[in-house]
Each structure stands twice: as structure tokens, then as C-alpha cells.
Amino acid sequence: EAGEFHSSEVFKMYALRLFYVSAFGNVDEEMIASLHDDFKQWLGGFMSLTTKQIPGTSFAEAMKARDRILDTVDVLIDKFMSENPEDSERAQITIMGRLIYGKDKDDNRVMTRDEMKDNILNLIFAGHDTTYASISTLLYHLSENKDAMDSLATEVSTLSDPLTADELRNAPVLNACIHESWRCDPPVAGSFRKAVKELQHKGYSFGAGSVFNYSILMATTDEKLYKSHEKFEMRRFLPKDHPLYSSDIDSGIDPFQGRSSYPIFGGGTHVCLGKAFAQLELRVLAARLLKSYKVEVRNPEKVYFPVNGWNIEFKLTKRKSM
């Protein structure tokens, strides 16, 4: 609703609804609301002082919520399979279909039901909280950088209605702002990898099973890679032929490549499954918001867990024709 301040928590429902529609082609508001409430309780348990399921503790309640989520996912899998047999178009082109019916290229094995549920749970989590953090953090940085906000509003005002994927993919200011927001505050600050065989690196030996932690945040705030890394500076990601481009801030890094200098979505065979989807939904929402409304932000709060970014309150004011 325009004209009132809203918590950025509303973006969690947006992200969950979008995932549900893309996976199942329709909206079940009751189920979406139930998933949202259970996810909130489950994630709240991550901060528990104990990991023992002592009745009444936040961790015990969180694990109950996780069980309810998995029960819901069970229902969703059955629903998808009943409505979309293996040879149907939706089974072939959606990530739900690929998870349920996909076969291992080596042994032709399909996932077990538990493997399906765990992967879908991870996908919903990744699309739920990381998308919410990405949207609210982008609005925070734009509110703190009026020139970037104005440049983006000007650019999106020229986009067609309805929006097209090609236009969004090729909108330089839109993509530069999104990539810079992710660079400043990557929703996931790091992750882990396990060695499947013995490794040698710079004179050190690591046995099979060794666990490594890599820091996305350290990479995106490395002064050797990014000049003035502490500042939000979307011009660093603009193409050289753009009027706002500045060689003084350009680091020569292409965020679309997603290599070690910009590992927001990981990389290699373990690159985030939802990378393209996350990029598209953030482009669409940012473009539609800035095309139609002026955005005002207040009460920003930095958060680090379970995702990294900013909580905000925001108000939309209908924009006059530009």
C-alpha cells in the first residue's frame, strides 16, 4: 500500500509467493502463509543457546517447525507429481520437475524422497531469506546514494511495459546497482566445501574429507580487487561506454562471470541453483518499484544472521510521469 511505511519483512512473503508460483503455476495463500510462519520459527532457532531438543526451548520449537515444513514439502511433491507426470512440459522445464524426475548421469538413479525434501527445503530457504535480504539491502543503499537512485529511476522509466527479460538483462544502471549492493552486503557471507580427495596447495597437504570455509565477504571487500570498497559505488560495474562510467573506480571485474573475485553465488559445479532466478526477480521488483514509485527508507538496521544485509522500513509514493 502506497503512502505508509512498511517493514521489509513483507519481501519474505513476496519471495515465497514467487517461488511457489514458479514451481507450481498457482498460488495457495494458506499454504504460503503456513510456510512463512514455520520458516520464521525455524530460522529463529538458529540463534538458540542450545542445540538439544529440550521441551519449551527455542531450538526444540524450531525443529518442530522444520518437521512441519518437511511435511508440507511432502504434500507439495505429491501435488506436483499428480499434476505433472514425468513427460509433461512443467516436469521438463521447472526446477521442481528436475529435482523429482531427474536422473544421475552416472548410474541413472533418481533422488530418494528424503533427498528431494532436503533439496527443496534448501531452495525455499535460499529463495526466501536471501531474496528478502537482497531487496531490502538494495533499497537501503539506494536511499543512501541519491545519485544512484535518480539514475536508476531515470533508466527504468524508459523500459517497456510489460517488462521483458532481455531489457532487464541489458539495463546497465539496474544491474550495476544490484551487483554493487550484493558486493557491499552479500546475503550469504561465506560457505563451506569438503575435499573429496587429497589436495596439495602452496606446499600444504589436505586430506580427503578436509572442510574448507571460504569468505564471500572478504573477497568483495578486498581493496586489491575493489577500489574504495567501503563505499557503495555502482559506477564500478558500468560498461565503459556508459555516460556515468568512471575509470577511477573501475576494477575490471565482470560480476556476470561470478568468479573468485565476485563469488556471490558460489561457483563451479556447486554454483547456486537459483542464481538466474534470483537475478531476474530482483531486476523485476527493483524496476517496477522505481518505475512507479518514489521510495523513502527509515530505521535501517544491519543484520548478520541468518542472512547478511539490512532490515528497513520503506514508504512508496506514486511517481508522476517522468
FIGULUM-379057 format. One record per residue: x, y, z of N, C-alpha, C in turn; residue number from 1. Coordinates in steps of 0.05 Angstrom, whole numbers. Each point is the difference from the previous one (the first is absolute). Layout:
N
{{X,Y,Z},{X,Y,Z},{X,Y,Z},NUM};
...
This chain:
322
{{17,-24,0},{-17,24,0},{18,25,0},1};
{{-5,18,-19},{16,25,-2},{-8,19,23},2};
{{20,17,7},{-6,21,19},{5,-8,29},3};
{{5,-25,6},{5,-9,27},{27,-14,2},4};
{{13,1,23},{25,-15,4},{-6,-29,5},5};
{{16,-17,-12},{-3,-29,3},{27,-12,8},6};
{{-1,-22,15},{24,-14,7},{10,-16,-25},7};
{{26,-2,-3},{11,-16,-23},{-6,-29,3},8};
{{-12,-8,23},{-8,-28,4},{-21,-8,-21},9};
{{-14,19,-12},{-20,-7,-20},{13,-13,-25},10};
{{26,5,-4},{13,-11,-23},{4,-30,3},11};
{{-2,-10,25},{2,-29,4},{-24,-14,-12},12};
{{-23,12,4},{-24,-12,-12},{1,2,-31},13};
{{10,23,-9},{3,3,-29},{17,-22,-12},14};
{{23,-5,13},{19,-20,-10},{-12,-28,1},15};
{{-14,-6,22},{-12,-26,3},{-22,-5,-20},16};
{{-16,21,-5},{-22,-2,-19},{11,-4,-28},17};
{{21,15,-7},{12,-2,-26},{11,-28,-5},18};
{{14,-11,21},{11,-27,-3},{-23,-20,-5},19};
{{-22,3,16},{-22,-19,-2},{-13,1,-28},20};
{{-4,24,-10},{-13,3,-27},{18,-12,-21},21};
{{27,6,1},{18,-10,-20},{2,-30,0},22};
{{-3,-12,24},{2,-29,3},{-26,-15,-7},23};
{{-23,12,7},{-25,-14,-2},{-20,13,-18},24};
{{5,25,-9},{-17,13,-19},{-25,13,11},25};
{{-4,-2,27},{-23,13,12},{8,8,29},26};
{{-19,12,14},{5,10,27},{-19,-13,19},27};
{{11,-12,22},{-16,-9,22},{7,17,24},28};
{{-15,21,4},{7,20,20},{2,-12,28},29};
{{-18,-19,6},{1,-12,27},{26,-16,4},30};
{{8,-15,-20},{25,-15,2},{24,19,1},31};
{{0,21,-15},{22,19,0},{2,14,27},32};
{{-22,7,12},{0,13,26},{11,-20,21},33};
{{-8,-25,-2},{9,-21,19},{31,-4,-3},34};
{{10,-1,-25},{28,-3,-4},{16,24,11},35};
{{-11,24,-5},{13,24,10},{3,0,30},36};
{{-22,-7,14},{1,0,30},{19,-21,10},37};
{{0,-24,-12},{18,-21,9},{29,6,-6},38};
{{5,13,-23},{28,8,-6},{10,20,20},39};
{{-17,19,7},{8,20,19},{7,-12,27},40};
{{-15,-20,9},{5,-13,25},{25,-18,-2},41};
{{3,-14,-23},{24,-17,-4},{26,17,0},42};
{{0,21,-15},{24,17,-1},{6,13,27},43};
{{-21,6,15},{4,11,27},{16,-19,18},44};
{{-3,-26,-5},{14,-19,16},{30,-1,-5},45};
{{9,12,-22},{29,1,-6},{15,15,21},46};
{{-13,18,14},{13,17,21},{-3,-12,28},47};
{{-10,-25,1},{-4,-12,26},{26,-5,15},48};
{{0,1,26},{24,-4,16},{6,-30,3},49};
{{-20,-17,-7},{5,-29,2},{-10,-13,-25},50};
{{13,-22,-8},{-9,-16,-23},{-12,-26,9},51};
{{-7,-2,25},{-15,-23,10},{-29,6,0},52};
{{-16,-20,-8},{-29,5,-2},{-14,-3,27},53};
{{6,20,17},{-13,1,26},{-27,13,-3},54};
{{-21,-14,9},{-27,11,-4},{-2,29,10},55};
{{-13,16,-17},{-4,28,7},{22,19,-9},56};
{{23,-10,-8},{22,17,-9},{-6,9,-29},57};
{{13,22,-8},{-4,10,-27},{11,-20,-20},58};
{{21,-15,7},{10,-20,-19},{-19,-22,-4},59};
{{-13,-10,22},{-19,-21,-3},{-24,8,-17},60};
{{-9,25,5},{-22,11,-16},{8,3,-29},61};
{{25,8,-5},{10,3,-27},{0,-26,-15},62};
{{8,-22,14},{1,-26,-13},{-28,-11,-6},63};
{{-19,7,17},{-28,-7,-5},{-9,15,-26},64};
{{8,25,-2},{-8,15,-24},{13,-12,-25},65};
{{25,-9,3},{13,-12,-23},{-15,-26,-8},66};
{{-8,-16,19},{-16,-24,-6},{-26,7,-15},67};
{{-12,22,9},{-25,8,-14},{6,9,-29},68};
{{22,14,-3},{8,8,-27},{4,-24,-18},69};
{{15,-20,10},{5,-25,-15},{-26,-15,-6},70};
{{-19,1,18},{-26,-13,-5},{-14,15,-23},71};
{{2,27,1},{-12,16,-22},{13,-5,-26},72};
{{27,-3,0},{15,-6,-24},{-9,-27,-11},73};
{{-5,-19,17},{-10,-27,-8},{-26,4,-16},74};
{{-18,16,10},{-25,5,-13},{5,13,-27},75};
{{19,19,-1},{6,14,-25},{11,-18,-21},76};
{{17,-19,8},{11,-19,-19},{-23,-18,-11},77};
{{-17,-10,17},{-22,-16,-9},{-18,15,-19},78};
{{-5,26,7},{-17,17,-17},{12,3,-28},79};
{{27,6,0},{13,4,-25},{-1,-25,-18},80};
{{6,-23,13},{1,-25,-15},{-28,-8,-11},81};
{{-21,6,15},{-27,-7,-9},{-9,18,-23},82};
{{10,26,0},{-9,19,-20},{19,1,-24},83};
{{25,-10,3},{20,3,-21},{15,-26,-3},84};
{{-9,-19,-16},{14,-25,-5},{27,6,-12},85};
{{18,-21,0},{28,4,-8},{3,11,-28},86};
{{-18,-7,-18},{3,10,-28},{-14,26,-5},87};
{{-11,13,21},{-13,26,-4},{20,23,-3},88};
{{-9,22,-12},{18,23,-4},{10,11,26},89};
{{-18,3,20},{9,12,25},{20,-18,14},90};
{{-3,-26,-3},{20,-19,12},{27,4,-13},91};
{{0,7,-26},{26,3,-14},{13,26,4},92};
{{-15,22,4},{12,26,0},{3,14,27},93};
{{-13,-11,21},{1,13,26},{20,-15,18},94};
{{10,15,20},{20,-12,18},{-14,-21,18},95};
{{-25,3,6},{-14,-21,15},{-1,-26,-16},96};
{{-6,3,-26},{-1,-24,-17},{27,-13,-2},97};
{{21,16,-3},{27,-11,-2},{9,-14,25},98};
{{-8,11,23},{7,-13,26},{-15,-26,4},99};
{{-25,0,-8},{-17,-24,5},{6,-22,-20},100};
{{3,7,-25},{3,-21,-21},{29,-3,-11},101};
{{17,19,7},{27,-1,-12},{15,-25,9},102};
{{17,-9,-18},{16,-25,5},{30,7,0},103};
{{14,-14,17},{29,4,1},{13,-10,-26},104};
{{18,16,-11},{11,-6,-26},{18,-25,0},105};
{{10,-7,24},{18,-23,2},{-15,-27,4},106};
{{-19,0,19},{-13,-25,6},{-31,0,-5},107};
{{-10,22,-12},{-28,2,-7},{-19,-1,24},108};
{{11,7,24},{-15,-1,25},{-16,26,3},109};
{{-25,-3,9},{-15,24,8},{4,5,29},110};
{{-6,24,9},{2,7,28},{-20,-16,17},111};
{{9,-6,25},{-19,-11,19},{-19,22,9},112};
{{-22,-7,12},{-19,20,10},{13,19,20},113};
{{17,-11,18},{14,17,19},{19,20,-13},114};
{{14,-10,-21},{18,18,-15},{-16,22,-14},115};
{{-23,-7,-12},{-17,20,-12},{-8,21,20},116};
{{-9,-9,23},{-10,18,21},{22,19,10},117};
{{24,-11,4},{22,17,9},{8,21,-20},118};
{{0,-8,-26},{8,19,-21},{-21,21,-4},119};
{{-26,-7,2},{-21,20,-3},{0,18,24},120};
{{5,-11,24},{2,17,24},{23,20,-4},121};
{{22,-8,-10},{23,18,-4},{-8,22,-21},122};
{{-14,-8,-21},{-8,19,-20},{-19,21,11},123};
{{-19,-9,16},{-19,19,11},{14,19,19},124};
{{18,-11,17},{15,17,18},{17,20,-15},125};
{{14,-9,-21},{17,17,-15},{-16,22,-14},126};
{{-23,-7,-10},{-17,20,-14},{-16,18,18},127};
{{-4,-9,25},{-16,14,19},{15,23,14},128};
{{21,-7,15},{14,20,16},{21,15,-16},129};
{{13,-13,-19},{21,14,-15},{-13,21,-19},130};
{{-23,-7,-11},{-14,19,-17},{-10,24,16},131};
{{-12,-6,22},{-9,22,18},{23,19,7},132};
{{22,-12,8},{24,16,8},{10,16,-24},133};
{{0,-12,-23},{10,14,-24},{-17,24,-7},134};
{{-26,-3,1},{-18,22,-7},{2,23,21},135};
{{-2,-6,25},{1,21,20},{27,13,1},136};
{{22,-15,-5},{27,12,0},{4,18,-24},137};
{{-11,-8,-23},{2,17,-23},{-14,27,5},138};
{{-24,-1,11},{-15,25,6},{15,17,20},139};
{{13,-13,20},{15,15,19},{23,15,-14},140};
{{16,-14,-16},{22,13,-13},{-9,22,-20},141};
{{-22,-4,-14},{-10,20,-18},{-9,25,16},142};
{{-12,-5,23},{-9,23,17},{23,16,11},143};
{{23,-13,3},{24,14,10},{17,12,-23},144};
{{-7,-5,-24},{15,10,-24},{-20,10,-20},145};
{{-7,26,4},{-21,12,-17},{6,0,-29},146};
{{25,5,-7},{8,0,-29},{-6,-27,-13},147};
{{6,-21,15},{-5,-27,-11},{-30,-5,-3},148};
{{-15,9,21},{-30,-3,0},{-11,15,-24},149};
{{9,25,-4},{-11,16,-22},{7,-12,-27},150};
{{25,-9,-3},{9,-12,-25},{-16,-25,-7},151};
{{-5,-16,21},{-16,-24,-5},{-28,6,-7},152};
{{-12,20,14},{-28,7,-6},{-2,11,-29},153};
{{19,15,-8},{0,10,-28},{2,-23,-20},154};
{{18,-19,5},{3,-22,-18},{-25,-18,-2},155};
{{-12,-7,23},{-23,-18,-1},{-24,13,-12},156};
{{-1,27,1},{-23,14,-11},{-1,-3,-31},157};
{{22,-8,-12},{1,-4,-29},{-7,-29,-8},158};
{{-2,-18,19},{-5,-28,-6},{-29,-4,-8},159};
{{-5,-21,-16},{-27,-5,-10},{-18,-10,22},160};
{{-25,0,-5},{-20,-10,19},{-19,-18,-16},161};
{{-1,-26,4},{15,-15,22},{30,-2,-5},162};
{{14,-5,21},{29,-3,-1},{7,-25,-15},163};
{{23,0,-13},{10,-24,-13},{26,-9,12},164};
{{5,-26,-1},{25,-10,12},{25,11,-13},165};
{{-1,3,-27},{23,11,-14},{6,28,8},166};
{{-21,17,2},{5,27,9},{12,2,28},167};
{{-10,-16,17},{10,0,28},{29,-10,1},168};
{{6,-21,-16},{27,-11,0},{20,21,-11},169};
{{-9,18,-17},{17,19,-14},{-3,28,11},170};
{{-12,4,23},{-3,26,12},{25,6,17},171};
{{19,17,-9},{26,2,13},{-1,11,29},172};
{{-16,21,5},{-1,11,27},{-14,-19,19},173};
{{-22,-12,-9},{-14,-20,17},{18,-22,9},174};
{{14,-12,-19},{18,-22,7},{24,9,17},175};
{{10,24,-6},{23,10,15},{-8,5,30},176};
{{-24,11,4},{-10,5,27},{-4,-26,15},177};
{{-12,-20,-13},{-4,-26,13},{26,-13,7},178};
{{19,-1,-19},{26,-13,4},{15,15,22},179};
{{-1,26,1},{15,14,21},{-13,-4,27},180};
{{-26,-1,2},{-14,-6,25},{9,-27,11},181};
{{0,-20,-18},{9,-27,8},{30,0,8},182};
{{16,17,-14},{28,1,7},{4,11,29},183};
{{-15,22,6},{3,12,26},{-11,-18,22},184};
{{-22,-13,-5},{-13,-17,20},{-10,-26,-12},185};
{{18,-19,-6},{-9,-25,-11},{-18,-14,20},186};
{{-24,-9,-9},{-19,-13,18},{11,-23,16},187};
{{17,-16,-14},{15,-22,13},{29,8,1},188};
{{11,4,24},{27,11,2},{22,-21,-4},189};
{{-7,-25,-1},{20,-21,-4},{-13,-27,-1},190};
{{16,-21,-5},{-11,-27,0},{23,-20,3},191};
{{-7,-25,-3},{20,-22,5},{2,-18,-24},192};
{{22,-12,-3},{5,-21,-19},{16,-23,13},193};
{{-5,-25,-9},{15,-23,10},{16,-12,-22},194};
{{25,-6,6},{18,-13,-20},{-8,-29,-3},195};
{{-4,-9,-25},{-8,-27,-5},{25,-18,-4},196};
{{23,13,-3},{26,-15,-3},{22,17,12},197};
{{23,-11,4},{23,14,11},{8,23,-19},198};
{{6,24,12},{7,23,-16},{27,11,8},199};
{{14,12,-18},{25,14,5},{-4,29,-9},200};
{{8,19,18},{-3,28,-8},{21,16,15},201};
{{18,12,-17},{21,18,11},{16,-13,22},202};
{{7,-25,-4},{17,-14,19},{-15,-13,23},203};
{{-26,3,1},{-16,-12,21},{-15,-24,-11},204};
{{-4,-20,17},{-15,-24,-7},{-26,-1,16},205};
{{-22,-7,-14},{-26,-2,13},{-12,-27,-7},206};
{{-6,-15,21},{-11,-27,-4},{-29,1,-10},207};
{{-8,-23,-13},{-27,-2,-8},{-19,3,24},208};
{{-21,15,-3},{-18,5,22},{5,26,14},209};
{{22,14,-7},{6,26,12},{-22,20,-7},210};
{{-8,16,19},{-21,19,-4},{12,28,-2},211};
{{-7,15,-21},{10,26,-4},{-22,21,2},212};
{{6,23,12},{-18,22,0},{10,22,-19},213};
{{-17,9,-17},{7,22,-18},{-17,24,7},214};
{{12,24,0},{-14,24,8},{-7,17,-25},215};
{{-26,2,-6},{-9,17,-22},{5,29,8},216};
{{-5,7,25},{3,28,9},{29,10,-2},217};
{{19,-18,7},{28,8,-2},{8,6,-29},218};
{{-11,-16,-19},{6,4,-28},{-12,27,-10},219};
{{-25,6,8},{-13,23,-11},{8,26,14},220};
{{16,-2,21},{10,24,14},{30,1,-1},221};
{{12,-14,-18},{29,0,-3},{8,25,-16},222};
{{16,17,13},{9,25,-12},{16,-5,-26},223};
{{14,-23,-1},{15,-6,-24},{-18,-5,-24},224};
{{-24,-8,6},{-20,-6,-22},{-18,24,-5},225};
{{-8,13,21},{-20,21,-2},{10,26,13},226};
{{4,20,-16},{8,26,10},{-22,12,17},227};
{{7,13,22},{-20,12,18},{-22,-20,6},228};
{{8,-24,9},{-19,-22,3},{-21,7,21},229};
{{6,18,19},{-19,6,21},{-23,17,-10},230};
{{1,11,-24},{-21,17,-11},{-18,-15,-19},231};
{{-25,7,0},{-19,-10,-21},{6,17,-25},232};
{{10,-12,-20},{8,15,-25},{-8,-17,-24},233};
{{-25,4,-9},{-10,-17,-21},{15,4,-27},234};
{{14,23,-3},{14,5,-25},{22,-20,-5},235};
{{10,-14,21},{21,-19,-5},{-9,-24,-18},236};
{{-26,-4,-2},{-10,-22,-17},{-14,9,-25},237};
{{3,26,-7},{-12,10,-25},{18,-7,-24},238};
{{-12,-4,-23},{17,-5,-24},{15,26,-7},239};
{{22,-4,-13},{18,23,-6},{-13,21,-18},240};
{{-19,-8,-16},{-13,20,-18},{-23,14,13},241};
{{-5,-5,26},{-23,14,13},{9,28,8},242};
{{-18,20,-2},{7,28,7},{9,3,29},243};
{{-9,-17,18},{7,3,28},{25,-16,8},244};
{{11,-15,-19},{24,-16,5},{23,17,9},245};
{{16,-10,19},{24,14,9},{22,-20,3},246};
{{23,5,-14},{23,-19,2},{12,1,28},247};
{{-5,21,15},{12,3,27},{-10,-21,19},248};
{{-24,-10,-4},{-12,-19,18},{-1,-28,-12},249};
{{4,-3,-25},{-2,-25,-14},{22,-20,9},250};
{{-9,-24,8},{20,-20,9},{4,-21,-22},251};
{{-14,3,-22},{4,-20,-22},{-12,-27,6},252};
{{-19,-1,18},{-13,-25,8},{-28,-2,-12},253};
{{-6,-22,-13},{-26,-5,-11},{-17,-17,19},254};
{{-19,12,13},{-16,-16,20},{-17,-22,-13},255};
{{-6,3,-26},{-16,-21,-13},{15,-26,-1},256};
{{27,1,0},{16,-24,-1},{-1,-16,26},257};
{{-2,14,23},{-2,-13,25},{24,-16,9},258};
{{23,10,-7},{25,-14,7},{8,6,29},259};
{{24,-7,8},{9,3,27},{1,29,10},260};
{{1,19,-19},{0,28,7},{-28,10,6},261};
{{-20,-15,-8},{-28,7,5},{-17,-25,4},262};
{{5,-14,23},{-12,-27,4},{-27,1,14},263};
{{-18,19,-7},{-25,3,14},{-17,-25,0},264};
{{1,-15,-23},{-16,-24,-2},{17,-25,0},265};
{{24,2,11},{18,-23,-1},{10,-3,-29},266};
{{8,-24,-6},{11,-5,-27},{4,-29,-6},267};
{{9,-6,-24},{5,-27,-8},{-25,-18,0},268};
{{4,-25,6},{-23,-19,-1},{-19,5,23},269};
{{9,15,21},{-18,6,22},{-11,28,0},270};
{{0,13,-24},{-12,26,-2},{-29,-1,8},271};
{{-10,22,12},{-27,1,10},{-20,-7,-22},272};
{{-18,-19,5},{-20,-8,-19},{-19,22,-7},273};
{{-5,18,19},{-19,22,-5},{12,26,-10},274};
{{25,-1,-10},{14,24,-8},{-16,16,-20},275};
{{-8,-12,-22},{-14,15,-21},{-27,9,9},276};
{{-14,-16,16},{-26,7,11},{2,24,19},277};
{{21,0,17},{4,21,20},{6,27,-15},278};
{{16,-2,-21},{7,24,-15},{-25,11,-13},279};
{{-16,-17,-12},{-24,9,-14},{-20,13,19},280};
{{-6,-13,23},{-20,10,17},{8,27,13},281};
{{27,4,5},{9,25,11},{-2,22,-21},282};
{{7,-7,-25},{-2,20,-22},{-29,9,-4},283};
{{-18,-20,0},{-29,6,-4},{-10,18,22},284};
{{5,-7,25},{-11,15,22},{12,28,1},285};
{{26,2,-2},{13,27,1},{-10,18,-23},286};
{{-2,-12,-24},{-10,16,-23},{-29,9,4},287};
{{-17,-18,9},{-28,7,3},{-3,21,22},288};
{{14,-3,22},{-2,19,22},{9,28,-8},289};
{{24,1,-12},{11,26,-7},{-14,13,-24},290};
{{-12,-16,-17},{-14,10,-23},{-26,14,9},291};
{{-12,-11,21},{-27,10,8},{0,17,25},292};
{{21,-3,17},{-1,13,26},{26,13,8},293};
{{-2,21,16},{23,10,15},{1,-16,26},294};
{{24,-8,8},{3,-17,23},{15,15,22},295};
{{-12,0,24},{11,13,23},{7,-22,21},296};
{{23,2,12},{9,-21,19},{6,13,27},297};
{{-7,-14,21},{6,9,27},{7,-24,18},298};
{{12,6,23},{7,-20,20},{16,-24,-11},299};
{{21,5,-15},{16,-23,-9},{14,-14,23},300};
{{1,-26,-1},{13,-16,20},{18,-21,-13},301};
{{26,0,6},{18,-20,-11},{-5,-27,13},302};
{{-2,-21,-16},{-4,-27,11},{22,-18,-13},303};
{{8,-20,15},{21,-18,-9},{-9,-29,-2},304};
{{-22,-7,13},{-8,-28,2},{-30,-2,2},305};
{{-13,-19,-13},{11,-22,-16},{10,8,-28},306};
{{-6,25,-8},{11,11,-25},{12,27,6},307};
{{18,9,-18},{14,25,4},{-14,22,-17},308};
{{-4,23,12},{-13,22,-15},{-12,21,18},309};
{{-22,12,-8},{-12,22,14},{-30,-5,2},310};
{{-11,3,25},{-29,3,3},{-7,29,-2},311};
{{-23,6,-12},{-8,28,-3},{-30,2,3},312};
{{-9,25,3},{-28,7,-5},{-1,18,-24},313};
{{-19,-4,-18},{-1,15,-24},{-28,10,-6},314};
{{-1,23,-15},{-25,11,-8},{1,6,-30},315};
{{-22,-6,-14},{-2,4,-28},{-19,24,-6},316};
{{9,18,-17},{-16,23,-8},{-3,-2,-31},317};
{{-24,0,-9},{-5,-2,-29},{16,21,-15},318};
{{15,-9,-20},{17,19,-16},{-17,13,-22},319};
{{5,26,-4},{-13,13,-23},{15,-9,-25},320};
{{-14,2,-22},{13,-9,-25},{26,15,-4},321};
{{21,-16,-7},{27,12,-3},{4,8,-29},322};
